[in-house]
Each structure stands twice: as structure tokens, then as C-alpha cells.
Amino acid sequence: MAKLLAYYNLCPINNIDDFLGLSRDVDPGCVINTLGRNIILVVKLSNQRQIRSWTVLDRLSSKVVYDFRSERYVGVFGGRYIRCWKRDQHDMNTVKKIKLYRTVHDLFCLESGQTLLLYTDGSCESLESALKTRNKSQQDEAGNVTVPFVDPKTHTIRDVKVLLLDNGTPLLTYFLRKEEDGSMELHYALLNPADLKVHKTIEKIAVQRIGDEIRLVCACVVDGSDGPSLLSIWSDSRIFNLQLSLGQSPKREEGVGNFIEMVHHLNVKQPLSMASIGKDYVAFYANNKNQDGATLILFNVQFKVFQAKQYFKVYFVSSRIWVVESNILLAFGQMLAVVPFKISKEQLSDMIGSQRTFDLSHTIDDESINEECELLDVYAFDEMLSKLPNRGELEANGGDSTVANGSDEAPSADRPAYKWVYSEAEFEEELRAAYRESLPVDVIESSLLPEDTVQIKLFNNADVSLGPLILSEKFEIMLEELERCGYSEVEICDRVVPWLMQANLPEDLAKCLKRYSVVSERTLIKALKYALTLPAANEEEVEEKEEQEMEAGTTPKASKVKPPKKDEPELPDQHIMVDAQANHPCRRDLLNIVLSCSFNRKPLIAYARKELDFRTIRELLQHLEHLLTDPMAMLSETLHNADTFDSDEQTVQWMMVLLDSHYQQFILSTEEPIREQLQRLLTIVERHVGLLGELQKLSPSLRRMLEQKAQKSGRDANQWYCVETITFIWATDSPRSCAFLPLITMTMQPIAVAIIM
């Protein structure tokens, strides 16, 4: 999750054209500021204090960098001369200049600590290699004159970036602008880690789209989780992303990549600045849509969402962005601003509401998505399977489908077995059987399709009891378009739910809330208010109406579903509110679905306090009270929380939210009905607490039963001792009565008793 902190001004800039740039310093938290052609400052970002500074007589031609290997500062003067000095050097005018045989465009400090020299002809090498070969000519080892990659007279190098791949290989990227027509071209190449020279060759991509009125606004290379990619923004407010094919030449059909997002809050008619700030994140600085200032915004390329914004009162056309450690340094006007940012580790709780777009590369054989993100339908058939056998041939062959090609050979193991369907009834029967088992589908008939053609639609988030959660035709097209563009579930609900309420489509609204798992609290309160405005039929009136319809021989309204034919299996009813209408006496169908949605308690209390009045709160509490007391009335789980959903727990959570949001009104109110309502809720709570107390008493007994130490009745023999009775017989002439003496013996250690008379 990305977050922008409060920005502050670092230092003023006299002329932005003479401002050569920024680079990281050897001291953490410091930056090397090449403020002008003759001024070099080392500034600490946390307190804006100046650590070191130098003033030179010669004019610098590029920014100054720190070479971590030689532990020296490096600067280029006049494009051909290099000076290297230590950090404790006071007068750098006395440092000897080293001449190069090529003109240096700029210097760059890599993450590995090496210093890269980029020449104006597009070639590059490390600082060590440049110092070793400074006396050599422009011929290679074979004696041939090297051909430059770029002609400095006709082209200009812009937006240079050096990325370090996961395997440690540096990647050089820069844009080449042709001065004649303004066309842009991306050059990128892998570098040798030793001398930072081009490994094989430089790959080129023309950054252009078809259309006279479409122009490129800005582009940059992003270091993503799946590898580096080209991100471009165009004048039609579209963002395109193209994965760079390292080591392979990109296909010409790829163009600028796939369309991933629309820019709605930025003005693409004005110049825009952008820079990659980390893994999968890009920073945009642009004019606002209503042209009332500027906006710095962070965009997540992986999830296609805007996550953080920073507003400025004034927008400047000439602006430049640098990234040093965890700070964005923005130069605009005559000021250099520092915007700290934080990118935490990606967690599930941070990315809720964001969804990835479908990866079509795994399902489409070839590139069939054009630059406008339109999926081209491609159909193919096998000539050997184009001729279907008739039913007589199959019956004569015992139902074997191998006669399709006129061959008696059995199908191979890797070849699928086909089941032939000859009539519409058989097709519908097989389709319904598949739907009833595990494949949620929907068959759509449309006049736009060819004759005798149907469209089969699959869903991976369908509810078996309700059928596919398909909205009306127009709204379903909107949802598909938003999902295809990569909008999050929160954004989709924020856009579609107000339209459904305005169109007065409660069933479609219920399906939308069931279809998506994450709904914002603001949208949830709006849907709650709309559900309360729907008429709630009285229980007695509905029962009388149903009895009259039953006496008349008609079906009640709650169960008016088109009966299936005799030869067709019965399907689950796709009307989402039928069950609620039949089982819930209050007839609050949509309200129950809204109450079933998951929410965050803290923001929901704030929205409930602001949007719901006290009368509405009392009505909701009365409905929640009925949900707790009536065993037949309960909330229904959604597709995403079916394993962990508890109707009573969700009801209690809503009661706590409503009581907390209007706590003062309940305290200050003196009306007797409100007191009675609170007393009823208290009675319900006390009854539930009493049941919990009984369960707590039952817990020790259950635990002892599990440990096999339950107490047994007195009739059973004890395991520790037993009572025995011994009869003594007197050995005399006259019989005497027998005496009985009980003797207690331990079963664990028997006792032998001997009696001598």
C-alpha cells in the first residue's frame, strides 16, 4: 500500500533549465543537488541542512554523482572532461581534468555502486572502462569504426533510466525523440555487469498509435513484479502497458501494449511528468481536470488502481521528477519540493477492493487484442470433424462416434470423445444438467446474433441456489466493461449502485450486492436508505391475498415461477427475492441483502450518523429485533462469506453500529416507546447471556466426558473397592444360627482372611 506524506520545500531554483539534476549521496538521507552549472550542494533531506558544497569555475554539463567504488564525486565539464574528487576536497578547481574521446550525455549511479557514463551516440560504459579507454580511438578491436546508435544532430535522448533486474543484470532504457516530427522511440538493452557496455544490441520500440488526433502525453519504464514494462499515457486519457521482451525482439503487432486504465482526474491536454518510484508504482504530476491546480498521484501498475494523491495550488508546465530513497523530489517553477512516500509490504487487507485484470495471454493462442482493448472473436474448426454423422449411423454402430470420419478406428487417448446432440431439446437438457451439477451458465438469445445462434455465458461467482447473478442487459454490459478495464469491486459498486437506485431496479441492485464482496460504507448506507423507501407489505394482508389466490386456483405471487416442462429437469429459481418474500414476514427483501454485506465498523458509524435520521434508526432497530427473535427470519450469506457468516452475529454488529451512531439521541430522548424498545433489546441480550451461562456450566461436564471421567450411578460397581459378605458356620453338634460379617476388600490388592475356630 502506498502513501504520500506532507511535502516541504527543499531549496529555491533560479532557472529550471540550468538545474542539472539530483542523485543519491554516500550519506544516507542526503542528496547531491547540482543546483546550477557552477554550484554543487549536498543537502540532508530530513532537516534541509547543507552538508557540503562546491563552486567551480568551469561549467558542468551533467549532474554530479558519487562513485561508491572509488569513493569519489564525479562530474563532467563541457561534455568531454571528467573530474573526480574526494569528499574532503575544498577547492575542486585544482583537481586534474581527464579528457574523453566521446561526448558524455549524463552520469548515473547504479544500485550496485557503479557509475554509468551514457554518451550522446547512445552507447554506454562504466567509469572504470571509460578511464581505461580514454586514449583509444573510436575503432573497435577489429579496426572497424563503430556505428553510433543515435545521431545527436537529429535525435535527442530523454528520460534515461537504469534498472537492476532480479538476476543482477543492469537494464538501460531511454527514449529517443526525433526533432523533425516529434516522434518517440524506446531504446533498451541489457548491459554487461563488469564494464556496463551493451551486451548484444539495443532493442527499439516505436511509441505510437494509429490515429491522427492521438498523441503521446508521457511515458516511462516501470520495474514491475513480472519484469520491466513500458507505461504510456495518451491524449485520449488511456493508459497502456507493454511488457518488455528481454533478449527477444518484440512483435510488431504488440504496438504500445494493452489498455489497462482510464485517467479521469488529470488533464491530459497539458504536459505531464511521470517516474517509476519502486516495484509496480508510478508517480504522476499533472494538471487537474478542472485546471484549478496540480496533483501528484501514485498509480499501482499491478492492480491498476490510484492509491495516493497530493494536491498543489498551482500547476507548472515545466516540471521534473527524481526519486531518491523514499522521497520524491519535484522541481517546478522556482522551487524544489520533497514529498516523502511509504510503500508497505503488499498485504491482503491493504489490497481489498482491488482486482487484477484477466491474463488473456494464457487463454488466447495468438495476439487477438488490439490497442483499443477489443477482443477479436476467432473461430476455428476441424475439417475432419465438420461432417456430423446422423442418428442412424450412430445407432447402427452402437452409439460409437468413430464413424464421424468414416473410419472404424477407435479414438486415440489424447483425442476427446464427443457426444453428439441432434435437437434443441437434447442440447437444453444437457446444458441444464451441466448447470445443475457444477457449471453455472446462462444462455442468452439476442437479435444481434446470427440466426439459430445463442451465446453461452459462464460465471465463476454464481450462487447455485439463486442462479447466475446476471443484471439487466445494459447494466450487465457496464459491469463487464468495468471488470475488463480492471476496476476494483469498490469502484464498480460506487458507480453502478447509484444508477440502479435511480433506475428503480431493486432486483438488479440485490444481485449487484450479492455479486461483489467489497462494498464501500458510503454506498452501503445509500443502498440502506433506498431499501427502506421500498413499500413493506403487511403480513396479514399478504397472507389473506395468498389464501384468496389459493382458493381461486392460482399460484401466490411469491412463488410465481414459470414451471419447467415435463421432459426438463427443474432449475433453481433465478429470482433473488423469492425466498425472502416467502419466509420473511416483514417483506424486507432488499434490506436483508444490504444488511448481509460486510463492512468496517468505524467508517460506517460516521456515515450512519451523517446520513440516517433518528426515525430511520428506530425503524432499523425494530427490524433487527425481529431478526433476533423470529427463528425463521435470518440474513442470508453471500458467495464470499458462506463459510464464516453468522446471521445473529451480523445482526448484533448492526445494532451496535446504530446505537453508537445515535447514542446522544437515545440518551436525551424521554419518549416512552424508545425506552420500551431499548428494554426489549436489553431483555434479548440478557436472555442470550443467560443461555451462554448455561452453556458455560455444561462445559465442565462435556470436558469430563471427553476425558472419560464421568460420574456413574451407585448401582454400578466401583473400580476402587468392593463389599463382600462371608458366612461363618459353627462346627458343633448343635446347630446355631449363622452369622454374617461384611468384609471390605480392596480390588487393587486382595486380602486373604483365615479364621480358625
C-alpha positions in Angstrom: 0.0 0.0 0.0 1.4 3.4 -1.0 1.0 6.6 1.0 2.2 10.2 0.3 3.3 12.3 3.3 3.2 16.0 3.7 5.6 17.8 1.3 8.0 20.6 2.1 10.3 22.9 0.1 14.0 22.0 0.0 15.6 25.0 -1.8 14.8 27.6 -4.4 15.8 27.2 -8.1 16.9 30.2 -10.1 16.4 28.6 -13.5 14.9 25.2 -14.1 16.8 24.9 -17.4 20.2 25.2 -15.6 19.1 22.8 -12.9 21.1 19.7 -13.9 19.5 17.1 -11.5 19.8 15.1 -8.3 21.5 11.9 -7.3 22.0 9.9 -4.1 24.9 10.7 -1.8 27.2 8.4 0.2 25.5 9.5 3.5 22.0 8.0 3.9 19.2 10.6 3.8 21.4 13.0 1.8 21.1 14.1 -1.9 23.6 15.6 -4.3 22.0 18.7 -5.7 23.6 20.1 -8.9 21.8 23.4 -8.5 23.4 25.1 -11.5 26.2 24.9 -14.0 28.7 26.0 -11.3 27.1 25.1 -7.9 27.1 21.7 -6.2 25.3 21.1 -2.9 25.0 18.1 -0.6 21.8 18.5 1.4 20.2 16.4 4.2 16.5 15.9 3.4 15.3 15.4 6.9 16.3 18.9 8.2 17.2 20.7 4.9 20.7 21.4 6.2 23.6 21.9 3.8 26.4 19.3 4.5 28.9 20.1 1.8 29.1 22.5 -1.2 31.5 23.3 -4.0 31.7 26.1 -6.5 33.6 25.6 -9.8 34.8 27.9 -12.5 34.1 25.6 -15.4 30.6 24.8 -16.5 29.1 21.4 -15.7 27.3 19.6 -18.5 25.6 16.9 -16.3 24.7 16.2 -12.7 27.3 15.2 -10.2 27.2 11.6 -8.9 29.1 9.7 -6.2 31.1 6.7 -7.3 30.9 4.2 -4.4 33.8 2.0 -5.8 36.4 4.8 -5.9 34.7 6.8 -3.1 34.9 10.0 -5.1 32.5 12.5 -6.5 32.4 12.6 -10.4 31.4 15.5 -12.6 31.5 16.1 -16.4 32.6 19.5 -17.7 32.0 20.6 -21.3 30.8 17.1 -22.2 34.4 15.8 -22.7 36.2 16.3 -19.4 35.8 14.4 -16.1 36.9 15.4 -12.6 37.0 13.1 -9.6 37.4 14.5 -6.1 37.1 13.3 -2.6 34.5 14.4 -0.1 37.0 16.4 2.0 38.3 18.3 -1.1 37.7 22.0 -0.5 38.8 23.5 -3.8 37.9 21.3 -6.7 39.2 23.7 -9.3 42.7 22.3 -8.7 41.6 18.8 -9.5 43.1 17.5 -12.8 40.6 17.1 -15.7 40.6 13.9 -17.7 39.6 14.1 -21.4 37.4 11.6 -23.1 37.2 10.9 -26.8 33.3 10.9 -26.8 30.8 13.4 -25.6 29.0 12.4 -22.3 25.3 12.8 -22.2 24.8 12.1 -18.5 26.1 10.2 -15.4 24.1 7.7 -13.4 24.8 5.9 -10.1 23.6 2.3 -10.1 22.3 0.4 -7.1 25.4 -1.8 -7.2 27.5 1.3 -6.6 28.9 1.6 -10.1 28.9 4.8 -12.2 27.5 4.6 -15.7 28.5 7.0 -18.5 25.9 7.5 -21.2 27.3 9.1 -24.4 25.4 11.2 -26.9 25.6 8.5 -29.5 23.6 6.1 -27.3 26.5 3.9 -26.2 27.5 3.5 -22.5 30.2 2.1 -20.3 31.3 2.2 -16.7 33.6 4.8 -15.2 36.5 2.4 -14.9 36.1 1.3 -18.5 35.9 5.0 -19.7 39.1 5.9 -17.8 41.0 2.9 -19.3 39.9 3.5 -22.9 40.1 7.3 -22.9 43.2 7.3 -25.2 41.8 4.9 -27.7 40.2 5.9 -30.9 36.6 5.2 -31.9 37.6 1.9 -33.6 36.7 -1.5 -32.2 39.2 -4.4 -31.7 38.8 -5.4 -35.4 39.7 -2.0 -36.6 36.2 -1.1 -37.8 34.7 2.3 -37.0 31.8 1.8 -34.5 28.5 2.9 -35.8 26.6 5.2 -33.3 23.2 4.1 -32.1 21.9 7.7 -32.1 22.6 10.7 -34.3 22.8 13.7 -31.9 22.1 16.1 -34.7 18.6 14.8 -35.4 17.6 13.0 -32.2 17.5 13.8 -28.5 17.9 11.3 -25.6 15.3 11.7 -22.8 14.2 10.1 -19.6 17.2 7.8 -19.1 16.7 5.0 -16.5 18.9 2.1 -15.4 17.1 -0.8 -13.7 18.8 -3.7 -11.9 17.0 -7.0 -12.7 16.4 -9.8 -10.2 19.4 -11.7 -11.7 21.7 -8.7 -11.2 21.9 -7.7 -14.8 21.6 -3.9 -15.5 19.0 -2.8 -18.0 19.4 0.6 -19.7 16.3 2.3 -21.1 15.9 5.8 -22.7 13.5 7.5 -25.1 14.7 8.9 -28.4 12.8 11.9 -29.7 13.1 12.9 -33.4 13.2 16.6 -33.6 11.7 16.8 -37.1 8.3 15.3 -36.3 8.4 14.8 -32.5 8.0 11.0 -32.7 9.2 8.9 -29.8 11.1 5.6 -29.7 12.1 3.5 -26.8 15.6 2.0 -26.7 16.5 -0.6 -24.2 19.4 -3.1 -23.8 21.0 -5.4 -21.3 24.4 -4.4 -20.1 27.4 -6.4 -19.1 27.7 -6.3 -15.3 31.6 -5.9 -15.5 32.0 -2.9 -17.8 28.3 -1.8 -18.3 28.6 -2.0 -22.0 25.7 -3.1 -24.3 25.6 -6.9 -24.1 24.3 -7.7 -27.7 22.3 -4.9 -29.3 19.8 -2.2 -28.5 16.1 -3.1 -29.0 13.8 -0.4 -30.3 10.0 0.1 -29.9 8.1 2.8 -31.7 5.8 4.6 -29.2 2.9 5.5 -31.5 -0.7 4.6 -32.0 -2.9 4.7 -35.0 -4.9 7.9 -35.3 -4.2 11.4 -36.4 -5.6 13.1 -33.2 -4.0 10.7 -30.8 -0.7 11.9 -29.4 1.7 10.6 -26.7 1.4 12.6 -23.4 4.1 10.9 -21.4 5.8 7.5 -21.0 8.3 5.8 -18.7 9.7 2.3 -17.9 8.4 0.6 -14.8 10.1 -2.1 -12.8 7.2 -4.5 -12.2 6.8 -7.8 -10.5 6.6 -9.5 -13.9 9.6 -7.6 -15.3 10.1 -4.2 -16.7 7.3 -2.7 -18.8 6.6 0.4 -20.9 3.8 2.6 -19.4 2.4 5.3 -21.6 -0.4 7.9 -21.3 -2.1 9.2 -24.4 -4.3 12.2 -25.3 -7.5 10.1 -25.2 -6.9 9.6 -21.4 -5.9 5.9 -21.8 -3.0 4.2 -20.1 -1.3 1.4 -22.0 1.2 -1.1 -20.6 3.7 -3.2 -22.7 5.9 -5.9 -21.2 9.5 -5.6 -22.5 10.7 -8.8 -24.1 14.3 -9.0 -22.8 16.6 -10.9 -25.1 13.9 -11.3 -27.8 12.7 -8.9 -30.4 9.2 -7.7 -29.6 6.4 -8.4 -32.1 5.4 -5.6 -34.3 1.7 -6.3 -33.6 2.1 -5.5 -29.9 2.3 -1.8 -30.5 2.2 0.1 -27.2 0.7 -2.9 -25.3 -2.7 -3.4 -23.7 -5.1 -0.8 -22.4 -5.3 -1.0 -18.6 -6.9 2.1 -17.2 -8.6 5.4 -17.9 -7.3 8.7 -16.4 -10.3 10.7 -15.1 -8.8 13.1 -12.6 -5.9 14.5 -14.7 -5.8 16.9 -17.6 -4.0 15.1 -20.4 -4.1 18.2 -22.7 -1.3 19.7 -20.7 2.3 18.3 -20.3 2.5 15.5 -17.7 5.5 14.2 -15.8 5.9 10.7 -14.5 8.6 8.5 -12.9 8.9 5.0 -11.5 9.3 5.1 -7.7 9.6 1.4 -6.9 8.2 -2.1 -7.7 4.9 -1.6 -9.6 4.4 2.0 -8.6 4.5 5.2 -10.8 4.2 8.8 -9.7 2.2 11.3 -12.0 2.5 15.1 -11.7 -0.1 16.8 -13.9 -2.8 19.5 -14.1 -6.1 18.8 -12.5 -9.1 18.0 -14.7 -10.8 21.3 -13.8 -7.5 23.2 -14.2 -7.5 24.6 -10.6 -4.1 23.3 -9.6 -1.7 20.3 -9.8 -1.9 16.8 -8.5 0.8 14.3 -7.6 -0.7 10.8 -7.7 0.7 7.3 -7.2 -0.5 4.5 -9.6 -0.2 0.8 -8.9 0.5 -0.9 -12.2 0.0 -4.4 -10.9 -3.6 -3.8 -9.6 -4.4 -0.8 -11.9 -5.6 1.5 -9.1 -4.7 5.0 -7.9 -3.7 4.8 -4.3 -2.5 8.2 -3.1 -2.9 11.8 -4.0 -1.2 15.1 -3.1 -2.7 18.4 -4.3 -0.9 21.7 -5.2 -2.4 25.0 -5.6 -0.5 26.0 -8.8 0.4 23.9 -11.8 3.7 24.5 -13.7 4.1 23.2 -17.2 7.9 22.7 -16.9 8.4 20.1 -14.1 10.8 17.2 -13.5 10.7 14.3 -11.1 13.5 12.4 -9.3 13.3 9.6 -6.8 16.0 9.4 -4.0 15.5 6.6 -1.5 11.9 7.0 -0.2 11.5 10.6 -1.4 10.0 12.2 -4.5 11.8 15.4 -5.4 9.7 17.6 -7.6 11.2 20.6 -9.4 8.5 23.0 -10.7 8.5 26.8 -11.0 11.4 28.1 -9.0 11.2 25.6 -6.1 12.4 22.1 -5.3 9.8 20.2 -3.2 10.3 17.0 -1.3 7.4 14.5 -1.0 8.2 11.5 1.2 6.3 8.3 0.5 5.8 4.9 2.0 5.2 1.7 0.3 4.4 -1.1 2.7 4.6 -4.8 2.0 1.6 -5.9 0.0 -1.0 -7.4 2.3 -4.4 -8.8 1.7 -6.1 -6.2 4.0 -4.4 -3.4 2.0 -5.4 -4.7 -1.4 -9.1 -5.5 -0.6 -11.2 -3.9 -3.3 -8.6 -4.3 -6.0 -8.8 -6.9 -8.6 -6.4 -8.0 -11.3 -7.5 -8.0 -14.9 -7.8 -11.2 -16.7 -4.5 -12.6 -18.1 -5.6 -13.3 -21.6 -2.1 -14.5 -22.7 -2.8 -17.9 -21.2 -6.2 -18.4 -23.0 -5.6 -16.8 -26.4 -3.4 -18.6 -28.9 -2.2 -15.5 -30.7 -2.4 -11.8 -30.2 -6.0 -11.1 -30.7 -6.4 -7.9 -28.6 -5.8 -4.7 -30.5 -4.7 -1.4 -29.0 -8.3 -0.4 -28.2 -8.6 -3.4 -25.9 -11.2 -5.1 -28.1 -11.1 -8.9 -28.0 -11.4 -10.2 -31.6 -13.5 -13.3 -31.7 -11.7 -16.1 -33.6 -13.4 -19.3 -34.5 -11.7 -22.4 -35.9 -13.0 -25.8 -36.9 -11.5 -29.2 -37.9 -12.3 -30.3 -41.4 -12.3 -33.9 -40.3 -15.0 -33.2 -37.7 -17.1 -30.9 -39.9 -19.3 -33.7 -41.1 -21.6 -34.9 -38.4 -23.0 -38.5 -38.5 -26.7 -39.0 -38.5 -28.5 -40.8 -35.7 -29.0 -43.9 -37.8 -25.3 -44.3 -38.3 -24.6 -43.9 -34.6 -27.3 -46.4 -33.6 -26.0 -48.9 -36.2 -22.6 -48.5 -34.7 -23.8 -49.0 -31.2 -23.5 -45.3 -30.3 -19.8 -45.1 -31.2 -18.8 -41.7 -32.5 -15.8 -43.1 -34.5 -18.0 -43.2 -37.7 -17.8 -39.4 -37.9 -14.9 -39.6 -40.3 -15.9 -42.7 -42.0 -13.3 -44.7 -40.0 -13.8 -47.8 -37.8 -10.8 -47.0 -35.7 -11.3 -46.1 -32.1 -10.4 -42.6 -31.0 -6.9 -42.1 -29.5 -6.4 -41.5 -25.8 -5.3 -37.9 -26.4 -8.3 -37.1 -28.5 -11.5 -36.1 -26.7 -14.7 -38.1 -27.0 -17.6 -36.1 -28.5 -21.2 -36.6 -27.5 -23.5 -35.7 -30.4 -26.6 -33.6 -29.9 -29.2 -33.6 -32.7 -32.1 -31.5 -31.3 -32.6 -28.3 -29.4 -34.3 -30.3 -26.6 -31.3 -32.6 -26.2 -29.0 -29.6 -26.1 -31.0 -27.8 -23.5 -31.3 -30.9 -21.4 -27.5 -31.5 -21.5 -26.9 -27.8 -20.8 -29.3 -27.7 -17.8 -27.8 -30.9 -16.4 -24.3 -29.3 -16.6 -25.7 -26.2 -14.9 -27.4 -28.2 -12.2 -24.2 -30.1 -11.4 -21.2 -27.7 -11.3 -21.2 -25.4 -14.3 -23.1 -22.1 -13.8 -24.1 -21.0 -17.3 -26.7 -18.7 -18.9 -28.0 -19.0 -22.4 -28.7 -15.6 -24.0 -30.7 -15.1 -27.1 -30.2 -11.9 -29.0 -31.3 -10.4 -32.2 -27.8 -9.2 -32.9 -26.5 -12.8 -33.2 -26.9 -14.8 -36.4 -29.9 -17.0 -36.9 -30.0 -20.2 -34.9 -27.1 -18.9 -32.7 -27.0 -18.5 -29.0 -24.4 -17.1 -26.6 -23.3 -19.1 -23.7 -22.1 -17.2 -20.7 -20.0 -18.7 -17.9 -19.8 -17.4 -14.3 -17.2 -18.2 -11.7 -19.1 -16.5 -8.8 -22.6 -17.9 -9.3 -24.9 -18.9 -6.5 -26.4 -22.4 -7.1 -29.5 -21.5 -5.2 -30.1 -18.2 -7.0 -28.6 -18.9 -10.4 -26.1 -16.7 -12.2 -26.2 -13.1 -10.8 -26.9 -11.5 -14.1 -28.2 -8.0 -14.2 -30.3 -6.3 -16.9 -28.7 -6.2 -20.3 -27.5 -2.6 -20.2 -26.1 -2.8 -16.7 -24.5 -6.2 -17.4 -22.6 -4.7 -20.3 -21.5 -1.9 -18.0 -20.3 -4.3 -15.3 -18.4 -6.4 -17.9 -16.7 -3.3 -19.3 -15.7 -2.1 -15.8 -14.4 -5.6 -14.9 -12.5 -5.8 -18.2 -10.9 -2.4 -17.5 -9.6 -3.6 -14.1 -11.8 -1.5 -11.8 -11.9 -2.6 -8.2 -15.1 -4.0 -6.7 -15.4 -0.9 -4.6 -15.2 1.4 -7.6 -17.7 -0.8 -9.6 -20.3 -0.6 -6.8 -19.8 3.1 -6.3 -20.5 3.7 -9.9 -23.3 1.1 -10.6 -25.3 1.2 -7.3 -26.5 4.8 -7.7 -27.6 4.1 -11.3 -29.6 1.1 -10.2 -31.3 3.1 -7.4 -32.0 5.9 -9.9 -33.5 3.4 -12.4 -35.5 1.8 -9.5 -34.3 -1.8 -10.1 -34.2 -3.4 -6.7 -33.7 -6.9 -8.0 -30.6 -5.8 -10.0 -29.4 -3.9 -7.0 -29.7 -7.1 -4.9 -27.8 -9.1 -7.4 -25.0 -6.5 -7.6 -24.6 -6.6 -3.8 -24.5 -10.4 -3.9 -22.1 -10.4 -6.8 -19.3 -8.3 -5.3 -17.8 -8.9 -1.9 -16.4 -5.5 -1.1 -18.8 -2.5 -1.0 -17.8 0.9 0.4 -19.6 2.0 3.6 -20.9 5.1 1.8 -22.5 3.1 -0.9 -23.9 0.7 1.7 -25.7 3.5 3.6 -27.1 4.7 0.3 -28.4 1.3 -0.5 -29.8 1.0 3.0 -31.8 4.2 2.7 -33.1 3.1 -0.7 -34.2 -0.3 0.7 -36.1 1.5 3.5 -38.1 3.5 0.9 -39.5 0.4 -0.7 -43.0 -0.5 0.5 -43.2 -3.2 3.1 -46.4 -5.3 2.8 -48.3 -6.2 6.0 -48.1 -9.9 7.0 -51.8 -10.3 7.4 -52.7 -8.7 4.1 -50.2 -10.8 2.2 -51.5 -14.0 3.9 -55.1 -13.1 3.1 -54.1 -12.4 -0.5 -52.3 -15.7 -0.8 -55.3 -17.6 0.6 -57.6 -15.9 -1.9 -55.2 -16.8 -4.7 -55.0 -20.4 -3.5 -58.8 -20.7 -3.3 -59.1 -19.2 -6.8 -56.7 -21.9 -8.0 -53.8 -19.6 -8.9 -50.3 -19.5 -7.6 -49.3 -17.0 -4.9 -47.2 -14.1 -6.0 -44.2 -15.2 -4.0 -43.9 -18.5 -5.9 -44.9 -17.3 -9.4 -42.2 -19.1 -11.3 -42.5 -20.5 -14.8 -42.9 -24.3 -14.3 -40.5 -26.4 -16.3 -41.7 -28.8 -18.9 -42.2 -32.4 -18.2 -39.1 -33.5 -20.0 -36.9 -30.9 -18.5 -35.3 -31.0 -15.0 -36.3 -28.3 -12.5 -33.8 -25.5 -12.2 -33.2 -23.2 -9.2 -35.3 -20.1 -9.3 -33.2 -17.1 -10.5 -35.4 -14.5 -8.8 -33.2 -13.4 -5.9 -36.0 -12.2 -3.6 -38.4 -15.2 -3.8 -37.0 -16.9 -0.7 -37.1 -13.7 1.4 -40.6 -13.0 0.3 -41.8 -16.5 1.2 -40.0 -16.8 4.6 -39.7 -13.3 6.0 -42.9 -11.8 7.4 -41.6 -8.2 7.2 -41.1 -8.5 3.4 -37.8 -6.6 3.7 -36.0 -8.5 1.0 -33.5 -5.9 -0.3 -32.9 -4.6 3.2 -31.8 -8.1 4.4 -29.4 -8.3 1.5 -27.9 -4.9 2.3 -27.6 -5.9 6.0 -25.8 -9.1 4.9 -22.9 -7.2 3.3 -19.6 -7.0 5.2 -18.5 -3.6 6.5 -15.9 -1.7 8.5 -17.4 -0.5 11.7 -15.6 2.8 12.2 -16.4 4.5 8.9 -19.9 3.0 8.9 -20.7 4.7 12.2 -19.7 8.1 10.7 -21.8 7.7 7.6 -24.8 6.4 9.6 -24.6 9.4 11.9 -24.5 11.8 8.9 -27.0 10.1 6.5 -29.6 8.4 8.7 -32.1 10.3 10.9 -33.3 9.1 14.3 -36.6 7.8 13.0 -34.8 5.7 10.4 -32.6 4.3 13.2 -35.5 3.2 15.3 -37.1 1.5 12.3 -33.9 -0.4 11.6 -33.6 -1.4 15.2 -37.1 -2.8 15.1 -36.3 -4.8 12.1 -33.1 -6.1 13.7 -35.1 -7.0 16.8 -37.3 -9.1 14.7 -34.3 -10.9 13.1 -33.1 -11.9 16.6 -36.5 -13.1 18.0 -38.0 -14.8 15.0 -36.3 -18.2 14.3 -37.5 -18.2 10.7 -36.1 -14.7 9.9 -32.4 -14.5 9.3 -29.9 -12.9 6.9 -28.5 -14.8 4.0 -24.8 -15.3 3.4 -23.1 -14.0 0.3 -20.9 -16.0 -2.1 -17.8 -14.8 -0.5 -18.5 -15.3 3.3 -20.6 -18.5 3.2 -18.2 -20.4 5.4 -17.9 -17.8 8.1 -21.3 -16.0 8.0 -23.5 -15.9 11.1 -26.8 -14.2 10.9 -27.1 -13.4 14.6 -23.6 -12.0 14.8 -24.2 -9.8 11.8 -27.4 -8.5 13.3 -25.7 -7.7 16.6 -23.0 -5.8 14.8 -25.5 -3.7 13.0 -27.3 -3.0 16.3 -24.1 -1.8 17.9 -23.4 0.5 14.9 -26.8 2.1 15.1 -26.7 2.6 18.9 -23.2 4.1 18.7 -24.0 6.4 15.8 -27.0 8.0 17.6 -26.0 7.5 21.2 -26.8 11.0 22.3 -30.3 10.9 20.8 -31.1 7.7 22.7 -29.7 9.2 26.0 -31.6 12.5 25.7 -34.9 11.1 24.5 -37.7 10.9 27.0 -40.3 9.1 24.9 -41.8 6.0 26.4 -41.7 4.0 23.1 -38.0 4.4 22.8 -37.5 3.3 26.4 -39.7 0.2 25.7 -37.7 -0.6 22.6 -34.4 -0.4 24.4 -35.8 -2.5 27.2 -36.8 -5.2 24.7 -33.3 -5.2 23.3 -31.9 -5.5 26.8 -34.2 -8.4 27.5 -33.0 -10.2 24.4 -29.4 -9.6 25.3 -29.9 -10.8 28.9 -31.6 -14.0 27.6 -28.7 -14.7 25.3 -26.3 -14.0 28.1 -28.2 -16.5 30.3 -28.0 -19.1 27.6 -24.3 -18.5 27.5 -24.1 -19.0 31.2 -25.9 -22.3 31.0 -23.5 -23.4 28.2 -20.6 -22.4 30.5 -22.0 -24.7 33.2 -22.3 -27.5 30.7 -18.7 -27.1 29.6 -17.0 -29.0 32.5 -19.4 -32.0 32.1 -18.6 -32.2 28.4 -14.9 -31.9 29.1 -15.1 -34.7 31.7 -17.0 -36.9 29.3 -14.3 -36.3 26.7 -11.7 -37.4 29.3 -13.8 -40.5 30.2 -14.2 -39.4 33.9 -17.9 -39.0 34.1 -19.6 -40.0 37.3 -21.6 -43.2 37.3 -24.7 -44.2 39.3 -24.4 -46.0 42.7 -25.7 -49.3 41.2 -22.6 -49.8 39.2 -19.5 -51.4 40.8 -16.8 -49.0 41.9 -13.4 -49.5 40.3 -11.5 -48.9 43.6 -13.2 -51.2 46.2 -15.9 -53.8 46.6 -18.0 -55.1 49.6 -18.2 -58.9 50.1 -20.2 -61.0 52.7 -18.7 -64.1 54.3 -20.8 -66.7 56.1 -19.3 -68.3 59.2 -20.6 -71.9 60.1 -20.0 -73.1 63.7 -18.6 -76.7 63.8 -20.5 -78.0 66.9 -23.1 -80.7 67.5 -26.0 -78.3 67.9 -26.7 -76.1 65.0 -26.5 -72.5 65.6 -27.7 -69.6 63.7 -25.4 -68.4 61.0 -23.6 -65.1 61.5 -22.9 -62.7 58.6 -19.9 -60.4 58.7 -19.2 -57.9 56.0 -15.7 -57.7 54.8 -14.3 -54.9 52.8 -11.5 -55.9 50.4 -9.6 -53.8 48.0 -9.8 -54.9 44.5 -6.4 -53.4 43.7 -4.7 -55.6 46.4 -6.9 -58.6 47.6 -6.7 -59.6 51.3 -6.7 -63.2 52.4 -8.5 -63.8 55.7 -8.1 -67.1 57.7 -10.4 -67.8 60.6 -9.7 -70.7 63.0 -12.4 -71.7 65.4 
